[in-house]
Amino acid sequence: MGKFKPPRGKRGRKGVPQGALPCVVIIIGGMVLLGVVLFLMLKYSGQQ
């Protein structure tokens, strides 16, 4: 009787998941926007 070997899927490269790049772009954009807002708040807060 022959030995049963379970089928193996194709071994593809494990890369970045499909939705990871837009998420990183949104996070970095939010950090930059927050930094600009805080910079402008500090720049104009001491003036009357």
C-alpha positions in Angstrom: 0.0 0.0 0.0 1.4 3.4 -1.0 2.1 6.1 1.5 -0.3 9.1 1.6 1.4 12.4 1.3 -0.8 15.5 1.9 -0.7 18.1 -0.9 1.5 21.1 -0.3 0.6 24.5 -1.5 3.0 26.6 -3.6 5.6 28.1 -1.5 5.4 31.8 -2.4 7.6 34.5 -1.0 6.4 36.0 2.2 6.3 39.7 1.4 4.5 42.7 2.8 0.7 42.1 3.1 -1.4 43.8 0.5 -2.8 46.6 2.7 0.3 47.4 4.6 1.7 50.2 2.4 -1.3 52.5 2.3 -1.6 52.1 6.1 2.0 53.1 6.6 1.5 56.1 4.3 -1.6 57.2 6.2 0.2 56.9 9.5 3.3 58.8 8.4 1.1 61.5 6.8 -0.9 61.9 10.0 2.3 62.3 12.0 3.6 64.9 9.6 0.3 66.8 9.7 0.3 66.7 13.5 3.8 68.0 13.6 3.0 70.9 11.3 -0.1 71.8 13.4 1.9 71.7 16.6 4.7 73.8 15.1 2.3 76.5 13.9 0.6 76.5 17.3 3.9 77.1 19.0 5.0 79.6 16.5 2.0 81.9 16.8 1.1 81.3 20.5 3.6 83.9 21.9 2.3 86.8 19.8 -0.5 89.1 20.7 
